[in-house]
Amino acid sequence: MTEYQTLHIERSGSVVQVYLNRPESRNAMNRQMVQELLAFFQHIQPDRSVRAVLLGATGPTFCAGGDIKELREELTASPEAQLAQAEMFEQMLQAVNEAPQVVIARIQGDVMGGGVGLICVADMAVAAAQVKIGLSEVRLGLVPALISPYVVARIGLARAREWMLRGARLSAEAAAAAHLITATCPADQLDQQVAALLNDVLQAPATALAASKALLREITAKPAAATVAYRANLLNQLRASPDGQEGMMAFIQKRPASWVQEWVSTGNSDQ
């Protein structure tokens, strides 16, 4: 794969592990990291040999949010340049959110600000029990403007109002209760929990996974009556597809489908 300056990338079978890799800055997202995340997800978008992306981080912190130094420097940039940077961040969030692959966040350390946005656009997330997650921008005199639509979509308006206005740092348990993360566990069980999710995902072919994600976007954007034809056509297309035929035959023959894969952790980059 392409070499990146702020990301560490490994591949194992149909799973790609992507680690935010600025541990000296607590993995704060600078322009380079945003560009590289966008480039990575654009690169894998058409690649059906990748079924899942494991999104993690090196060092003790998952992501400290935006790079405050760069945010201050942007004050001297033109309005056009500031808007361009915001649009690139939005494109990155959309690329993660709409990736045909399943995106699972592995959260070993604290998450703030823009890092919460990354969790919100992941399909699933597992966090170590000691992790703190917060939207603390108001305490800096700021707001989580760019990630706000994804936060509301993930946890609902009432919870988003509370978290954003309090600027609170919440426990992994509270984040799980709000459905921001899928599960929480002791730190030494994090890889085991992630592997369990990945192995569930790897029971399905890339075609069905991508179609499921597209289906969810379609039905949440329109009334049910407006999507009947889409849903019926999608089911018929998949039923007639090679993967659909293989899946149904494997069920009848009581055997694993040809695509079933077991993922074993190759270790993590916490340190």
Phi and psi in degrees as a GROMACS rama.xvg file:
@    title "Ramachandran Plot"
@    xaxis  label "Phi"
@    yaxis  label "Psi"
@TYPE xy
-58.1679  144.427  THR-2
-80.592  137.709  GLU-3
-124.118  149.409  TYR-4
-86.3921  -30.6825  GLN-5
-114.451  4.04175  THR-6
-126.318  143.072  LEU-7
-110.633  124.932  HIS-8
-124.939  132.764  ILE-9
-131.701  154.619  GLU-10
-130.197  137.382  ARG-11
-136.398  104.617  SER-12
62.6557  -126.198  GLY-13
-94.971  12.5539  SER-14
-111.498  129.333  VAL-15
-110.222  128.807  VAL-16
-98.8179  123.906  GLN-17
-119.675  116.433  VAL-18
-110.995  125.88  TYR-19
-59.249  132.55  LEU-20
-133.372  57.0938  ASN-21
-127.563  59.6104  ARG-22
-60.848  -28.0112  PRO-23
-67.7753  -19.5595  GLU-24
-113.368  22.3638  SER-25
54.9432  33.0702  ARG-26
55.7035  32.621  ASN-27
-62.1752  140.872  ALA-28
-84.306  110.098  MET-29
-96.641  -179.581  ASN-30
-57.5385  -40.9262  ARG-31
-62.149  -44.1911  GLN-32
-65.2391  -42.0217  MET-33
-61.0503  -44.9892  VAL-34
-60.5107  -42.0545  GLN-35
-72.9043  -37.697  GLU-36
-62.3113  -43.9949  LEU-37
-60.5904  -46.8973  LEU-38
-62.5736  -41.2575  ALA-39
-62.2537  -50.1626  PHE-40
-69.7448  -30.0809  PHE-41
-66.8897  -37.8084  GLN-42
-64.7765  -41.8178  HIS-43
-88.0061  -8.00004  ILE-44
-49.1448  -47.3943  GLN-45
-87.9923  0.556591  PRO-46
-89.719  100.886  ASP-47
-83.623  0.860261  ARG-48
-77.8035  -13.7265  SER-49
-100.385  117.203  VAL-50
-99.1414  -26.6901  ARG-51
-146.104  148.877  ALA-52
-120.46  124.602  VAL-53
-96.9064  114.201  LEU-54
-101.83  111.646  LEU-55
-130.968  -158.553  GLY-56
-155.732  150.335  ALA-57
-88.6391  158.013  THR-58
79.2083  -176.778  GLY-59
-80.0328  -13.4822  PRO-60
-116.138  131.808  THR-61
-66.4562  -55.6133  PHE-62
-165.029  126.186  CYS-63
-87.1136  9.30374  ALA-64
98.2387  -150.914  GLY-65
-75.8346  155.934  GLY-66
-75.3173  107.269  ASP-67
-60.3012  -37.546  ILE-68
-60.1182  -45.4803  LYS-69
-67.8672  -36.5619  GLU-70
-60.8201  -38.8274  LEU-71
-68.7133  -39.5168  ARG-72
-64.079  -31.9439  GLU-73
-67.2559  -13.8544  GLU-74
-61.4917  -27.8542  LEU-75
-89.8958  -5.5499  THR-76
-78.7154  160.521  ALA-77
-69.5221  157.613  SER-78
-56.0399  -35.5092  PRO-79
-65.3488  -41.5577  GLU-80
-67.6246  -39.4257  ALA-81
-63.8368  -41.4847  GLN-82
-66.234  -39.0175  LEU-83
-61.9615  -39.564  ALA-84
-66.2517  -41.4322  GLN-85
-63.7106  -40.1065  ALA-86
-66.571  -35.6933  GLU-87
-66.8131  -39.9457  MET-88
-62.2922  -42.7653  PHE-89
-62.9045  -41.1759  GLU-90
-61.7022  -38.0954  GLN-91
-64.5872  -47.3036  MET-92
-60.2577  -42.0284  LEU-93
-64.1822  -39.4483  GLN-94
-63.7971  -39.9207  ALA-95
-69.7013  -46.3627  VAL-96
-61.0465  -37.3921  ASN-97
-103.02  11.0993  GLU-98
-58.9092  134.634  ALA-99
-65.3597  -23.6723  PRO-100
-79.8961  155.505  GLN-101
-79.2423  128.095  VAL-102
-108.138  121.5  VAL-103
-119.095  122.28  ILE-104
-89.2183  133.59  ALA-105
-111.714  108.438  ARG-106
-111.234  104.104  ILE-107
-99.3489  -13.0452  GLN-108
-143.975  178.255  GLY-109
-58.8765  152.385  ASP-110
-132.337  130.031  VAL-111
-133.121  157.368  MET-112
47.0235  -120.7  GLY-113
-58.7103  -26.7491  GLY-114
-63.8211  -32.8507  GLY-115
-64.2947  -35.5471  VAL-116
-60.4106  -39.5263  GLY-117
-62.5131  -40.9312  LEU-118
-62.8676  -40.2314  ILE-119
-65.8163  -25.7696  CYS-120
-97.842  -1.58012  VAL-121
-79.1314  154.685  ALA-122
-76.2737  -36.3312  ASP-123
-145.043  159.245  MET-124
-149.964  139.436  ALA-125
-122.707  133.058  VAL-126
-125.212  142.196  ALA-127
-64.6095  147.424  ALA-128
-61.1073  -29.426  ALA-129
-84.231  -3.28896  GLN-130
-64.6939  142.17  VAL-131
-112.415  137.037  LYS-132
-126.987  129.279  ILE-133
-150.478  155.692  GLY-134
-114.46  82.763  LEU-135
-97.1417  11.8516  SER-136
-56.6244  -37.667  GLU-137
-61.0472  -27.5193  VAL-138
-73.9874  -12.3072  ARG-139
-102.672  5.85009  LEU-140
78.5824  20.0946  GLY-141
-121.73  -176.343  LEU-142
-138.519  153.322  VAL-143
-80.9129  60.2974  PRO-144
-61.5305  -46.1337  ALA-145
-72.2711  -31.5323  LEU-146
-94.1723  -5.37655  ILE-147
-55.8383  -41.7907  SER-148
-62.7379  -34.8616  PRO-149
-75.9096  -33.613  TYR-150
-64.1418  -48.1853  VAL-151
-62.5186  -41.4404  VAL-152
-62.5952  -32.4787  ALA-153
-82.661  -46.1135  ARG-154
-114.557  -4.53551  ILE-155
90.9648  157.926  GLY-156
-66.4896  -43.7878  LEU-157
-61.3373  -46.2833  ALA-158
-68.2521  -39.045  ARG-159
-62.0998  -40.9778  ALA-160
-59.9199  -45.2707  ARG-161
-62.3026  -51.8659  GLU-162
-64.7791  -43.4006  TRP-163
-68.6726  -37.8158  MET-164
-79.0043  -31.2191  LEU-165
-78.3456  -26.6478  ARG-166
61.0275  32.8771  GLY-167
-82.4965  153.736  ALA-168
-104.534  118.595  ARG-169
-108.577  158.302  LEU-170
-74.2217  161.695  SER-171
-60.9326  -34.5308  ALA-172
-63.0664  -43.2913  GLU-173
-65.8712  -38.2296  ALA-174
-64.7864  -35.8002  ALA-175
-68.7517  -39.4667  ALA-176
-63.0943  -30.9698  ALA-177
-88.3337  2.05155  ALA-178
66.7379  19.9033  HIS-179
-71.2818  -40.1148  LEU-180
-117.16  158.378  ILE-181
-81.0899  -40.5061  THR-182
-156.937  156.909  ALA-183
-128.073  150.83  THR-184
-158.282  164.516  CYS-185
-57.0904  148.597  PRO-186
-56.2164  -36.3749  ALA-187
-75.5125  -4.32224  ASP-188
-109.423  6.13504  GLN-189
-61.1854  -47.9802  LEU-190
-65.0691  -34.9939  ASP-191
-64.0564  -42.658  GLN-192
-66.5911  -41.7608  GLN-193
-63.2012  -42.7732  VAL-194
-61.5438  -36.7577  ALA-195
-62.9912  -43.3418  ALA-196
-64.7893  -45.3934  LEU-197
-62.1555  -40.5024  LEU-198
-69.3538  -28.3199  ASN-199
-65.6101  -46.2859  ASP-200
-61.4851  -38.2883  VAL-201
-77.8722  5.56224  LEU-202
-80.964  -10.3526  GLN-203
-115.574  152.288  ALA-204
-78.9217  160.419  PRO-205
-58.8704  -35.9124  ALA-206
-61.979  -44.7352  THR-207
-71.1893  -36.4039  ALA-208
-64.0219  -47.293  LEU-209
-63.7349  -40.0626  ALA-210
-66.8294  -37.0622  ALA-211
-62.9049  -42.8474  SER-212
-66.8132  -41.1127  LYS-213
-65.1268  -38.8109  ALA-214
-60.6668  -45.184  LEU-215
-61.5487  -40.5214  LEU-216
-65.0807  -40.027  ARG-217
-67.1568  -46.0341  GLU-218
-77.2824  -21.8418  ILE-219
-84.0059  -14.3297  THR-220
-94.6133  -12.1545  ALA-221
-138.836  159.331  LYS-222
-63.0825  152.555  PRO-223
-56.7877  -40.3102  ALA-224
-63.1653  -26.5599  ALA-225
-81.1349  -8.38583  ALA-226
-115.599  8.90182  THR-227
-59.1744  -49.2106  VAL-228
-62.7894  -41.9894  ALA-229
-59.4079  -47.0779  TYR-230
-66.1253  -42.1499  ARG-231
-65.4899  -43.8258  ALA-232
-64.08  -40.2161  ASN-233
-62.2754  -46.0712  LEU-234
-61.8341  -44.0033  LEU-235
-64.7908  -40.4883  ASN-236
-62.4954  -44.996  GLN-237
-69.1803  -37.0713  LEU-238
-63.1912  -34.8436  ARG-239
-88.0602  -8.63475  ALA-240
-75.1535  159.947  SER-241
-55.6885  -40.7575  PRO-242
-67.2552  -40.7975  ASP-243
-62.2024  -43.4308  GLY-244
-64.0391  -42.6748  GLN-245
-63.969  -42.5985  GLU-246
-62.8305  -44.8167  GLY-247
-67.9721  -38.6234  MET-248
-67.202  -38.9115  MET-249
-62.4058  -38.5904  ALA-250
-64.2291  -45.5518  PHE-251
-63.05  -40.7061  ILE-252
-85.5629  0.29047  GLN-253
54.8979  50.8136  LYS-254
-135.952  160.61  ARG-255
-66.6215  143.272  PRO-256
-67.3246  160.76  ALA-257
-63.7231  -22.302  SER-258
-92.2484  -8.05167  TRP-259
-60.8713  131.335  VAL-260
-137.993  143.733  GLN-261
-103.617  129.427  GLU-262
-101.982  129.834  TRP-263
-117.321  129.157  VAL-264
-58.4869  135.582  SER-265
-96.6302  14.2788  THR-266
100.764  170.56  GLY-267
-127.079  173.557  ASN-268
-112.06  37.0171  SER-269
-61.5051  -36.7655  ASP-270
